[in-house]
Amino acid sequence: MTGDALARAKRVRLMIFDVDGVLTDGRLWYGPEGETLKVFHVVDGHGMKMLAASGVVTALLSGRRSAAVERRGAELGIAHVLQGIEDKRPAFERLLAQVGVSAEAAGFMGDELVDLPVMTRCGFACAPPEAPAFVRRHAHYLTRAPAGGGAVRELCELLMQAQGTLEARLEAYLA
């Protein structure tokens, strides 16, 4: 990771995650009644909980709408779950105002072209390795772990490490 990416990670007070292709592997599964099924990795969810406990606000911003995402957000205690958002930039701007942070203090992890308006506006843009090359070129940080398989956890730990909160979060489990 470059020094610039580390400096950007240190400033993050709001971390926003896309869902499909970030918290999931990007595949869409349909049940027998036509419902969309999603698979989330527990390590990613726990990483988000640790990040929130360290003082960083977490949010989900998805172009699709899914009951599974609403449920997962509730399980993780995420207050800002924005779904069915075709144009993510205005939603991002509203979220900044609600949380009271600047764009420079916000991070976003996306994986697709529709995520670029937020990735190019936020202070710390991230992407998983499966993102298209054009999207990866606009990221300040690319995870080594795959989407839906630890990418979010990797990013959460990186943010906490950059902000000096990771060791305390880990040590809390030994108490």
MDTraj code that builds the backbone (N, CA, C; nanometers):
import mdtraj as md
import numpy as np

residues = "MET THR GLY ASP ALA LEU ALA ARG ALA LYS ARG VAL ARG LEU MET ILE PHE ASP VAL ASP GLY VAL LEU THR ASP GLY ARG LEU TRP TYR GLY PRO GLU GLY GLU THR LEU LYS VAL PHE HIS VAL VAL ASP GLY HIS GLY MET LYS MET LEU ALA ALA SER GLY VAL VAL THR ALA LEU LEU SER GLY ARG ARG SER ALA ALA VAL GLU ARG ARG GLY ALA GLU LEU GLY ILE ALA HIS VAL LEU GLN GLY ILE GLU ASP LYS ARG PRO ALA PHE GLU ARG LEU LEU ALA GLN VAL GLY VAL SER ALA GLU ALA ALA GLY PHE MET GLY ASP GLU LEU VAL ASP LEU PRO VAL MET THR ARG CYS GLY PHE ALA CYS ALA PRO PRO GLU ALA PRO ALA PHE VAL ARG ARG HIS ALA HIS TYR LEU THR ARG ALA PRO ALA GLY GLY GLY ALA VAL ARG GLU LEU CYS GLU LEU LEU MET GLN ALA GLN GLY THR LEU GLU ALA ARG LEU GLU ALA TYR LEU ALA".split()
xyz = np.array([
    [0.0850, -0.1171, 0.0000],
    [0.0000, 0.0000, 0.0000],
    [0.0897, 0.1236, 0.0000],
    [0.0488, 0.2217, -0.0750],
    [0.1259, 0.3454, -0.0829],
    [0.1030, 0.4303, 0.0414],
    [0.1955, 0.5237, 0.0661],
    [0.1801, 0.6165, 0.1772],
    [0.0570, 0.7027, 0.1611],
    [0.0238, 0.7362, 0.0365],
    [-0.0956, 0.8163, 0.0107],
    [-0.2206, 0.7408, 0.0529],
    [-0.2278, 0.6129, 0.0228],
    [-0.3445, 0.5328, 0.0604],
    [-0.3541, 0.5229, 0.2122],
    [-0.2421, 0.5072, 0.2796],
    [-0.2424, 0.4994, 0.4249],
    [-0.2894, 0.6314, 0.4864],
    [-0.2426, 0.7433, 0.4330],
    [-0.2861, 0.8750, 0.4821],
    [-0.4356, 0.8939, 0.4595],
    [-0.4853, 0.8490, 0.3442],
    [-0.6282, 0.8590, 0.3150],
    [-0.7087, 0.7714, 0.4108],
    [-0.6615, 0.6502, 0.4372],
    [-0.7302, 0.5575, 0.5281],
    [-0.7367, 0.6150, 0.6690],
    [-0.6344, 0.6849, 0.7089],
    [-0.6294, 0.7427, 0.8439],
    [-0.7392, 0.8467, 0.8648],
    [-0.7816, 0.9161, 0.7587],
    [-0.8825, 1.0224, 0.7686],
    [-1.0270, 0.9723, 0.7658],
    [-1.0487, 0.8458, 0.7327],
    [-1.1853, 0.7944, 0.7124],
    [-1.2652, 0.7928, 0.8433],
    [-1.3812, 0.8575, 0.8406],
    [-1.4749, 0.8570, 0.9537],
    [-1.6091, 0.7939, 0.9142],
    [-1.6289, 0.7755, 0.7845],
    [-1.7481, 0.7111, 0.7287],
    [-1.7010, 0.6170, 0.6184],
    [-1.7297, 0.4877, 0.6329],
    [-1.6917, 0.3904, 0.5306],
    [-1.8179, 0.3301, 0.4726],
    [-1.8338, 0.3453, 0.3415],
    [-1.9526, 0.3003, 0.2701],
    [-1.9153, 0.1818, 0.1810],
    [-1.9999, 0.0828, 0.1801],
    [-1.9756, -0.0372, 0.1004],
    [-2.0888, -0.0599, 0.0020],
    [-2.0530, -0.0875, -0.1236],
    [-2.1486, -0.1413, -0.2193],
    [-2.1775, -0.2840, -0.1713],
    [-2.2786, -0.3478, -0.2252],
    [-2.3134, -0.4819, -0.1793],
    [-2.2717, -0.5881, -0.2816],
    [-2.3396, -0.5929, -0.3966],
    [-2.3108, -0.6972, -0.4956],
    [-2.1731, -0.6742, -0.5566],
    [-2.0861, -0.7736, -0.5422],
    [-1.9506, -0.7626, -0.5934],
    [-1.8530, -0.7050, -0.4927],
    [-1.9009, -0.6734, -0.3735],
    [-1.8152, -0.6265, -0.2640],
    [-1.8410, -0.7129, -0.1408],
    [-1.9626, -0.7038, -0.0853],
    [-2.0006, -0.7903, 0.0271],
    [-2.0411, -0.9295, -0.0197],
    [-2.0710, -0.9427, -0.1474],
    [-2.0990, -1.0738, -0.2075],
    [-1.9993, -1.0945, -0.3213],
    [-1.9986, -1.2135, -0.3754],
    [-1.9062, -1.2403, -0.4863],
    [-1.9590, -1.1877, -0.6202],
    [-2.0729, -1.1219, -0.6154],
    [-2.1276, -1.0607, -0.7362],
    [-2.2259, -1.1465, -0.8131],
    [-2.2338, -1.2731, -0.7791],
    [-2.3301, -1.3593, -0.8486],
    [-2.4685, -1.3373, -0.7895],
    [-2.5692, -1.3437, -0.8745],
    [-2.7077, -1.3328, -0.8296],
    [-2.7713, -1.4704, -0.8359],
    [-2.8279, -1.5133, -0.7261],
    [-2.8944, -1.6423, -0.7169],
    [-3.0428, -1.6146, -0.7037],
    [-3.1245, -1.6909, -0.7732],
    [-3.2687, -1.6745, -0.7668],
    [-3.3313, -1.8020, -0.7128],
    [-3.4199, -1.7862, -0.6131],
    [-3.4905, -1.8991, -0.5538],
    [-3.6078, -1.9403, -0.6405],
    [-3.6777, -2.0466, -0.6007],
    [-3.7882, -2.1003, -0.6809],
    [-3.9038, -2.0022, -0.7000],
    [-3.9190, -1.9067, -0.6107],
    [-4.0256, -1.8067, -0.6231],
    [-3.9750, -1.6792, -0.6910],
    [-3.8525, -1.6829, -0.7428],
    [-3.7948, -1.5661, -0.8096],
    [-3.7244, -1.4695, -0.7161],
    [-3.7178, -1.5062, -0.5873],
    [-3.6518, -1.4178, -0.4922],
    [-3.4998, -1.4230, -0.5113],
    [-3.4347, -1.3105, -0.4848],
    [-3.2895, -1.3025, -0.4958],
    [-3.2283, -1.3519, -0.3661],
    [-3.1333, -1.4424, -0.3776],
    [-3.0615, -1.4939, -0.2622],
    [-2.9198, -1.4380, -0.2657],
    [-2.8669, -1.4049, -0.1506],
    [-2.7314, -1.3518, -0.1418],
    [-2.6545, -1.4277, -0.0356],
    [-2.5259, -1.4417, -0.0567],
    [-2.4386, -1.5082, 0.0392],
    [-2.3392, -1.4051, 0.0909],
    [-2.3359, -1.3893, 0.2237],
    [-2.2431, -1.2978, 0.2888],
    [-2.1439, -1.3787, 0.3705],
    [-2.0209, -1.3320, 0.3786],
    [-1.9185, -1.4006, 0.4556],
    [-1.9140, -1.3419, 0.5969],
    [-1.9127, -1.4280, 0.6980],
    [-1.9151, -1.3802, 0.8359],
    [-1.7925, -1.2961, 0.8712],
    [-1.6772, -1.3259, 0.8127],
    [-1.5585, -1.2475, 0.8473],
    [-1.5730, -1.1019, 0.8017],
    [-1.6399, -1.0811, 0.6883],
    [-1.6632, -0.9441, 0.6421],
    [-1.7552, -0.8706, 0.7387],
    [-1.8615, -0.9376, 0.7801],
    [-1.9550, -0.8765, 0.8737],
    [-1.8888, -0.8429, 1.0059],
    [-1.8064, -0.9325, 1.0565],
    [-1.7402, -0.9049, 1.1838],
    [-1.6399, -0.7898, 1.1689],
    [-1.5768, -0.7825, 1.0551],
    [-1.4866, -0.6699, 1.0301],
    [-1.5605, -0.5373, 1.0347],
    [-1.6805, -0.5343, 0.9772],
    [-1.7608, -0.4120, 0.9794],
    [-1.8032, -0.3771, 1.1218],
    [-1.8359, -0.4784, 1.2017],
    [-1.8725, -0.4528, 1.3408],
    [-1.7535, -0.3981, 1.4194],
    [-1.6345, -0.4534, 1.3973],
    [-1.5152, -0.4038, 1.4656],
    [-1.4847, -0.2604, 1.4223],
    [-1.4999, -0.2332, 1.2934],
    [-1.4732, -0.0977, 1.2431],
    [-1.5689, 0.0019, 1.3072],
    [-1.6961, -0.0333, 1.3147],
    [-1.7941, 0.0561, 1.3776],
    [-1.7608, 0.0762, 1.5254],
    [-1.7192, -0.0309, 1.5930],
    [-1.6833, -0.0197, 1.7350],
    [-1.5594, 0.0680, 1.7550],
    [-1.4786, 0.0814, 1.6520],
    [-1.3591, 0.1664, 1.6619],
    [-1.3909, 0.3133, 1.6354],
    [-1.5178, 0.3425, 1.6011],
    [-1.5582, 0.4818, 1.5834],
    [-1.5839, 0.5258, 1.4409],
    [-1.5716, 0.4360, 1.3457],
    [-1.5988, 0.4697, 1.2057],
    [-1.7433, 0.4298, 1.1738],
    [-1.8202, 0.5219, 1.1207],
    [-1.9583, 0.4932, 1.0809],
    [-1.9543, 0.4081, 0.9546],
    [-2.0364, 0.3032, 0.9501],
    [-2.0439, 0.2183, 0.8315],
    [-2.1801, 0.2347, 0.7654],
    [-2.1813, 0.2156, 0.6341],
    [-2.3051, 0.2287, 0.5572],
    [-2.3003, 0.1356, 0.4371],
    [-2.4188, 0.0993, 0.3877],
    [-2.4319, 0.0208, 0.2654],
    [-2.5015, 0.1080, 0.1620],
    [-2.4522, 0.1045, 0.0387],
    [-2.5096, 0.1823, -0.0714],
    [-2.5144, 0.0919, -0.1932],
    [-2.6359, 0.0480, -0.2289],
    [-2.6514, -0.0527, -0.3336],
    [-2.7486, -0.0075, -0.4415],
    [-2.7182, -0.0427, -0.5633],
    [-2.8069, -0.0133, -0.6746],
    [-2.9276, -0.1050, -0.6775],
    [-2.9155, -0.2217, -0.6198],
    [-3.0241, -0.3182, -0.6167],
    [-3.0958, -0.3094, -0.4826],
    [-3.2161, -0.3633, -0.4780],
    [-3.2948, -0.3674, -0.3540],
    [-3.3141, -0.5143, -0.3168],
    [-3.2913, -0.5465, -0.1896],
    [-3.3008, -0.6848, -0.1454],
    [-3.3349, -0.6915, 0.0026],
    [-3.4289, -0.7777, 0.0365],
    [-3.4629, -0.8000, 0.1775],
    [-3.3438, -0.8588, 0.2519],
    [-3.2631, -0.9384, 0.1827],
    [-3.1455, -0.9986, 0.2461],
    [-3.0464, -0.8913, 0.2897],
    [-3.0314, -0.7872, 0.2106],
    [-2.9400, -0.6780, 0.2458],
    [-2.9943, -0.6013, 0.3660],
    [-3.1241, -0.5778, 0.3678],
    [-3.1867, -0.5094, 0.4822],
    [-3.1632, -0.5902, 0.6095],
    [-3.1824, -0.7201, 0.5989],
    [-3.1635, -0.8065, 0.7159],
    [-3.0174, -0.8088, 0.7599],
    [-2.9262, -0.8218, 0.6650],
    [-2.7835, -0.8259, 0.6997],
    [-2.7403, -0.6939, 0.7630],
    [-2.7861, -0.5832, 0.7081],
    [-2.7543, -0.4537, 0.7662],
    [-2.8040, -0.4431, 0.9092],
    [-2.9253, -0.4917, 0.9345],
    [-2.9818, -0.4887, 1.0697],
    [-2.9013, -0.5772, 1.1645],
    [-2.8630, -0.6966, 1.1181],
    [-2.7819, -0.7869, 1.2004],
    [-2.6512, -0.7222, 1.2425],
    [-2.5943, -0.6422, 1.1534],
    [-2.4647, -0.5793, 1.1800],
    [-2.4783, -0.4438, 1.2500],
    [-2.6013, -0.3995, 1.2710],
    [-2.6222, -0.2716, 1.3377],
    [-2.5900, -0.1514, 1.2515],
    [-2.6027, -0.1666, 1.1209],
    [-2.5724, -0.0579, 1.0275],
    [-2.6961, 0.0299, 1.0129],
    [-2.6849, 0.1542, 1.0544],
    [-2.7996, 0.2458, 1.0530],
    [-2.8315, 0.2984, 0.9138],
    [-2.7316, 0.3043, 0.8277],
    [-2.7489, 0.3627, 0.6945],
    [-2.7412, 0.2521, 0.5888],
    [-2.8578, 0.2001, 0.5502],
    [-2.8668, 0.0972, 0.4467],
    [-2.9490, 0.1575, 0.3333],
    [-2.8803, 0.2002, 0.2287],
    [-2.9445, 0.2669, 0.1154],
    [-2.9479, 0.1702, -0.0024],
    [-3.0689, 0.1376, -0.0489],
    [-3.0858, 0.0397, -0.1557],
    [-3.1689, 0.0966, -0.2700],
    [-3.1563, 0.0333, -0.3852],
    [-3.2320, 0.0748, -0.5024],
    [-3.1878, 0.2108, -0.5527],
    [-3.0609, 0.2411, -0.5340],
    [-3.0053, 0.3716, -0.5696],
    [-2.9347, 0.3607, -0.7050],
    [-2.9998, 0.4100, -0.8095],
    [-2.9392, 0.4024, -0.9428],
    [-2.8257, 0.5024, -0.9590],
    [-2.8460, 0.6248, -0.9108],
    [-2.7436, 0.7293, -0.9188],
    [-2.6870, 0.7467, -0.7784],
    [-2.5710, 0.6887, -0.7527],
    [-2.5170, 0.6819, -0.6178],
    [-2.4585, 0.8143, -0.5685],
    [-2.4177, 0.9009, -0.6578],
    [-2.3522, 1.0251, -0.6136],
    [-2.4436, 1.1133, -0.5283],
    [-2.5684, 1.1428, -0.5693],
    [-2.6546, 1.2241, -0.4829],
    [-2.6820, 1.1576, -0.3472],
    [-2.6969, 1.0265, -0.3464],
    [-2.7187, 0.9542, -0.2205],
    [-2.5949, 0.9666, -0.1313],
    [-2.4777, 0.9610, -0.1906],
    [-2.3518, 0.9793, -0.1186],
    [-2.3474, 1.1177, -0.0549],
    [-2.3827, 1.2188, -0.1317],
    [-2.3811, 1.3569, -0.0810],
    [-2.4799, 1.3725, 0.0355],
    [-2.5976, 1.3133, 0.0248],
    [-2.6956, 1.3191, 0.1342],
    [-2.6434, 1.2476, 0.2588],
    [-2.5774, 1.1352, 0.2379],
    [-2.5220, 1.0597, 0.3496],
    [-2.4128, 1.1395, 0.4212],
    [-2.3283, 1.2072, 0.3444],
    [-2.2256, 1.2926, 0.4052],
    [-2.2899, 1.3960, 0.4967],
    [-2.3967, 1.4597, 0.4483],
    [-2.4655, 1.5621, 0.5267],
    [-2.5291, 1.5018, 0.6523],
    [-2.5909, 1.3840, 0.6391],
    [-2.6551, 1.3188, 0.7535],
    [-2.5543, 1.2839, 0.8623],
    [-2.4401, 1.2305, 0.8199],
    [-2.3388, 1.1861, 0.9157],
    [-2.2539, 1.3044, 0.9642],
    [-2.2455, 1.4084, 0.8827],
    [-2.1680, 1.5261, 0.9205],
    [-2.0194, 1.5125, 0.8962],
    [-1.9836, 1.4491, 0.7844],
    [-1.8422, 1.4376, 0.7480],
    [-1.8211, 1.4931, 0.6079],
    [-1.6979, 1.5297, 0.5795],
    [-1.6627, 1.5773, 0.4461],
    [-1.6380, 1.4591, 0.3546],
    [-1.6366, 1.4839, 0.2256],
    [-1.6073, 1.3777, 0.1282],
    [-1.4670, 1.3211, 0.1512],
    [-1.3737, 1.4056, 0.1941],
    [-1.2362, 1.3603, 0.2197],
    [-1.2284, 1.2631, 0.3368],
    [-1.3257, 1.2706, 0.4280],
    [-1.3280, 1.1820, 0.5448],
    [-1.4168, 1.0597, 0.5212],
    [-1.4578, 1.0389, 0.3968],
    [-1.5426, 0.9248, 0.3623],
    [-1.4672, 0.8298, 0.2702],
    [-1.4901, 0.7009, 0.2911],
    [-1.4362, 0.5988, 0.2035],
    [-1.5502, 0.5251, 0.1362],
    [-1.5216, 0.4676, 0.0211],
    [-1.6223, 0.3894, -0.0503],
    [-1.5542, 0.2712, -0.1157],
    [-1.6146, 0.1537, -0.1024],
    [-1.5643, 0.0340, -0.1693],
    [-1.6677, -0.0090, -0.2711],
    [-1.6292, -0.0029, -0.3977],
    [-1.7168, -0.0415, -0.5069],
    [-1.6441, -0.1312, -0.6043],
    [-1.7205, -0.1855, -0.6981],
    [-1.6603, -0.2814, -0.7905],
    [-1.7032, -0.2635, -0.9354],
    [-1.7866, -0.1645, -0.9632],
    [-1.8417, -0.1562, -1.0979],
    [-1.8457, -0.0113, -1.1456],
    [-1.8677, 0.0059, -1.2742],
    [-1.8683, 0.1398, -1.3350],
    [-1.9656, 0.2348, -1.2664],
    [-2.0813, 0.1844, -1.2236],
    [-2.1807, 0.2696, -1.1569],
    [-2.1299, 0.3233, -1.0235],
    [-2.0222, 0.2674, -0.9711],
    [-1.9645, 0.3122, -0.8449],
    [-1.8642, 0.4263, -0.8625],
    [-1.8211, 0.4500, -0.9848],
    [-1.7182, 0.5511, -1.0091],
    [-1.7560, 0.6929, -0.9665],
    [-1.8812, 0.7380, -0.9813],
    [-1.9116, 0.8738, -0.9350],
    [-1.8836, 0.8939, -0.7854],
    [-1.9015, 0.7910, -0.7051],
    [-1.8697, 0.8025, -0.5628],
    [-1.7202, 0.7785, -0.5413],
    [-1.6635, 0.6818, -0.6082],
    [-1.5212, 0.6524, -0.5917],
    [-1.4339, 0.7725, -0.6257],
    [-1.4736, 0.8495, -0.7252],
    [-1.3921, 0.9646, -0.7648],
    [-1.4191, 1.0880, -0.6797],
    [-1.5197, 1.0837, -0.5948],
    [-1.5537, 1.1972, -0.5078],
    [-1.5059, 1.1772, -0.3646],
    [-1.5026, 1.0526, -0.3170],
    [-1.4668, 1.0261, -0.1773],
    [-1.3163, 1.0385, -0.1559],
    [-1.2773, 1.0428, -0.0293],
    [-1.1367, 1.0566, 0.0046],
    [-1.0569, 0.9289, -0.0040],
    [-1.1233, 0.8137, 0.0042],
    [-1.0526, 0.6852, 0.0027],
    [-1.1355, 0.5833, -0.0745],
    [-1.1016, 0.5626, -0.1999],
    [-1.1729, 0.4706, -0.2887],
    [-1.1040, 0.3345, -0.2878],
    [-1.1838, 0.2290, -0.2736],
    [-1.1314, 0.0934, -0.2651],
    [-1.2098, 0.0021, -0.3584],
    [-1.1457, -0.1077, -0.3980],
    [-1.2116, -0.2046, -0.4852],
    [-1.1543, -0.3435, -0.4594],
    [-1.2344, -0.4467, -0.4831],
    [-1.1832, -0.5834, -0.4752],
    [-1.1102, -0.6178, -0.6050],
    [-1.0325, -0.7241, -0.6048],
    [-0.9528, -0.7573, -0.7238],
    [-1.0352, -0.7942, -0.8468],
    [-1.1618, -0.8346, -0.8293],
    [-1.2455, -0.8738, -0.9432],
    [-1.3038, -0.7547, -1.0184],
    [-1.2902, -0.6360, -0.9654],
    [-1.3448, -0.5173, -1.0320],
    [-1.2799, -0.5019, -1.1697],
    [-1.3532, -0.4496, -1.2670],
    [-1.2947, -0.4265, -1.3991],
    [-1.1732, -0.3335, -1.3896],
    [-1.0824, -0.3467, -1.4831],
    [-0.9576, -0.2691, -1.4818],
    [-0.9832, -0.1187, -1.4723],
    [-1.0826, -0.0683, -1.5425],
    [-1.1096, 0.0747, -1.5403],
    [-1.1496, 0.1211, -1.4002],
    [-1.2239, 0.0393, -1.3286],
    [-1.2628, 0.0713, -1.1914],
    [-1.1409, 0.0618, -1.1004],
    [-1.0617, -0.0436, -1.1152],
    [-0.9418, -0.0609, -1.0318],
    [-0.8474, 0.0576, -1.0450],
    [-0.8395, 0.1156, -1.1635],
    [-0.7504, 0.2314, -1.1854],
    [-0.7923, 0.3525, -1.1028],
    [-0.9157, 0.3587, -1.0586],
    [-0.9646, 0.4730, -0.9808],
    [-0.9657, 0.4460, -0.8305],
    [-0.9116, 0.3326, -0.7896],
    [-0.9081, 0.2965, -0.6477],
    [-0.7744, 0.3371, -0.5864],
    [-0.7814, 0.3852, -0.4628],
    [-0.6599, 0.4144, -0.3871],
    [-0.6045, 0.2875, -0.3243],
    [-0.6942, 0.1885, -0.3052],
    [-0.6524, 0.0618, -0.2454],
    [-0.7300, -0.0524, -0.3091],
    [-0.6583, -0.1582, -0.3458],
    [-0.7179, -0.2813, -0.3985],
    [-0.6924, -0.3922, -0.2978],
    [-0.7982, -0.4608, -0.2584],
    [-0.7789, -0.5707, -0.1642],
    [-0.7155, -0.6900, -0.2341],
    [-0.6495, -0.7719, -0.1542],
    [-0.5984, -0.8983, -0.2068],
    [-0.7062, -1.0054, -0.1952],
    [-0.7851, -0.9982, -0.0872],
    [-0.8932, -1.0948, -0.0657],
    [-1.0059, -1.0680, -0.1655],
    [-1.0777, -1.1719, -0.2046],
    [-1.1842, -1.1556, -0.3039],
    [-1.3122, -1.0955, -0.2473],
    [-1.3909, -1.0399, -0.3356],
    [-1.5236, -0.9890, -0.3004],
    [-1.6063, -1.1026, -0.2426],
    [-1.6759, -1.0749, -0.1336],
    [-1.7592, -1.1761, -0.0707],
    [-1.6805, -1.2824, 0.0022],
    [-1.5490, -1.2664, 0.0108],
    [-1.4644, -1.3673, 0.0735],
    [-1.3499, -1.3080, 0.1518],
    [-1.3775, -1.1984, 0.2222],
    [-1.2740, -1.1399, 0.3068],
    [-1.2239, -1.0037, 0.2633],
    [-1.2659, -0.9540, 0.1462],
    [-1.2198, -0.8226, 0.0996],
    [-1.2600, -0.7120, 0.1966],
    [-1.3834, -0.7167, 0.2448],
    [-1.4318, -0.6136, 0.3368],
    [-1.3571, -0.6228, 0.4698],
    [-1.3340, -0.7423, 0.5199],
    [-1.2590, -0.7593, 0.6451],
    [-1.1183, -0.7031, 0.6306],
    [-1.0534, -0.7347, 0.5185],
    [-0.9190, -0.6831, 0.4936],
    [-0.9188, -0.5308, 0.4990],
    [-1.0150, -0.4699, 0.4336],
    [-1.0228, -0.3243, 0.4306],
    [-1.0517, -0.2676, 0.5695],
    [-1.1434, -0.3281, 0.6430],
    [-1.1755, -0.2800, 0.7775],
    [-1.0523, -0.2845, 0.8678],
    [-0.9768, -0.3934, 0.8625],
    [-0.8566, -0.4040, 0.9443],
    [-0.7516, -0.3031, 0.9002],
    [-0.7405, -0.2789, 0.7708],
    [-0.6467, -0.1788, 0.7210],
    [-0.6829, -0.0402, 0.7750],
    [-0.8119, -0.0059, 0.7731],
    [-0.8559, 0.1232, 0.8256],
    [-0.8232, 0.1357, 0.9738],
    [-0.8519, 0.0312, 1.0499],
    [-0.8234, 0.0358, 1.1927],
    [-0.6737, 0.0432, 1.2195],
    [-0.5951, -0.0283, 1.1396],
    [-0.4491, -0.0218, 1.1544],
    [-0.3999, 0.1194, 1.1256],
    [-0.4481, 0.1801, 1.0189],
    [-0.4063, 0.3156, 0.9820],
    [-0.4448, 0.4168, 1.0898],
    [-0.5560, 0.3917, 1.1585],
    [-0.6053, 0.4842, 1.2598],
    [-0.5582, 0.4490, 1.4011],
    [-0.4791, 0.3428, 1.4119],
    [-0.4241, 0.3051, 1.5412],
    [-0.5223, 0.2400, 1.6363],
    [-0.6298, 0.1828, 1.5839],
    [-0.7321, 0.1217, 1.6704],
    [-0.7375, -0.0307, 1.6599],
    [-0.6645, -0.0895, 1.5673],
    [-0.6752, -0.2340, 1.5443],
    [-0.6312, -0.3157, 1.6653],
    [-0.5158, -0.2861, 1.7212],
    [-0.4653, -0.3668, 1.8328],
    [-0.5622, -0.3665, 1.9504],
    [-0.6184, -0.2512, 1.9823],
    [-0.7139, -0.2439, 2.0933],
    [-0.8378, -0.3270, 2.0632],
    [-0.8866, -0.3236, 1.9374],
    [-1.0046, -0.4033, 1.9009],
    [-0.9738, -0.5514, 1.9146],
    [-0.8545, -0.5941, 1.8715],
    [-0.8164, -0.7356, 1.8819],
    [-0.7951, -0.7783, 2.0258],
    [-0.7272, -0.6951, 2.1032],
    [-0.7002, -0.7261, 2.2431],
    [-0.8288, -0.7400, 2.3246],
    [-0.9337, -0.6692, 2.2842],
    [-1.0609, -0.6768, 2.3569],
    [-1.1151, -0.8198, 2.3606],
    [-1.0780, -0.9019, 2.2627],
    [-1.1258, -1.0394, 2.2586],
    [-1.0514, -1.1303, 2.3561],
    [-0.9408, -1.0827, 2.4102],
    [-0.8640, -1.1621, 2.5063],
    [-0.9034, -1.1314, 2.6498],
    [-0.9809, -1.0292, 2.6691],
    [-1.0184, -0.9872, 2.8063],
    [-1.1205, -1.0801, 2.8663],
])
top = md.Topology()
chain = top.add_chain()
for i, resn in enumerate(residues, 1):
    res = top.add_residue(resn, chain, resSeq=i)
    for name in ("N", "CA", "C"):
        top.add_atom(name, md.element.get_by_symbol(name[0]), res)
traj = md.Trajectory(xyz[None], top)
